[in-house]
């Protein structure tokens, strides 16, 4: 009997070892596959950065080169020949203004919908979200006609107002979920202690939902920074165009001679703020997205 028990124990240990080995093998395969996918997605970014540092003859070479003497000529020509400072400044002003206004209004509206007794709150929330589903191409012409009558074409306020109207519904819906995730007893206790709704919002709810507010601000910033259709339609001159429009309007001596080096340099400059923003706030973004913000 003892011998049989020893044999069974050895078999169990062997099974555990084989199972553990199989699990490690599958994890290794999964890690390799994940690394391969990441490399595939990162290669275009690497190629853009590499091309922005190449001399013109290397860019136009029929055989792609990976070893060359890097140069900042493309970046210098970008600001001297194409006057990229103007579009960059326009994008910074419009994007930051849009982000601040949208987050401020979104916090106020979302708190009211989430924690105050608003008649038809669910219907209002669904209506607000439905506005975000509206295709931009469907409203660009009505906006253009109205902005032309109001004299808002080719101005910062005109573009900021459009971005606010298009990003505010999404911000309200997202922030509403964050505020609803905070236990209602906290607000009730604050009200009993004599706090007003303004004090509850600024002193209690906002500190408790900082990660959600930051995540919402990052999403709004990215949407406004990358927006192209409205910027192309409402900026009639290069002086008021944003970065995406400035890149699209770059051209060479002929259609066949696009300044790829300058375009890639501009793409790097456009991408760096977004990467920096995500890296700085990555913890708050992750914690905000995992805090139940998509709850009804």
C-alpha positions, 0 to 999 in steps of 0.5 A: 500500500505504501508503495502504491501511495508513493507511486500515486504521489509521484504521478501527481507531482509529474502532472503538476510539473507538466501542467506548470511547464505547459502554463509557462510555455503558453505565457511565453508564447503569449508574451512573444505574440504581444511583443510582435503586435507592439513592434508592428504598431510601433514601427510606423512611429519609428519610421516617421521619427527616422524619416524626419532626421534623414537628409533629402537624398536619403528620403528619396532613395529607392532603397530604404536606409536605416543607417545615415548621418542624422540632420535637423534640416527638416525641422529647421525648414519646417519653421522657416519655409513652411512657417509652422509656428503659426499653426502650432500656436493656433492649435495650442490656444484652441486646444487648451481653451477647449479643454478647460471650458469643456471640462469646467462645463462638463463637471457642473452639468455631470454633477447636476445629472448624477447627484441632483434631482433633475426631472427626466435625468435619464432622458436628458443624459441619453439625449446628450450622448446622442449628440455625440453620435452626430456625424461632423460632416452632417453639421459642418455646412450649417455651422459654416453658414451660421459662423459666416453670418456671425463673423466667426470664420477664421477666428479662434473663438469660432473654432473653440465654440465648435469644438466645445459643442462637439466635445461637451456631450461626451465629457458630460456623459463620461463625468456623469459616470464618475460622479455616480460612482461616488457613494451618495451617502457622502453628499447627503452627509455633507448637505446635513453638515450645512454644505451647499451643492457648490461646496459639495462639488468643489470640496468633496466630489471633485477631489474624489473624482480627480482621476476621472476628470483628468482622463476626461480632459486628456480625451478632450485634448486629444480630440481637439488637437487632432480634429481636421474637418472643422479646422479645414472648413472654418480657417480660411487663411493659413494664419489661423489654421491648426496643425493638422491643416498645416500638415495637409497643406504642405506641398512641394514644387510639384504634386510628385515632390511632396516634402516628406521630411518636413511632413514627418518632422511636423508629425513628430512635433504633433505627436510628442505633446500627446505622448507626453500628456499620456505618460504624465497622467497615465496612472490617473487615466488608467485609474479613471477608466477602471473606476466604473466611468462607463456605468449608466 
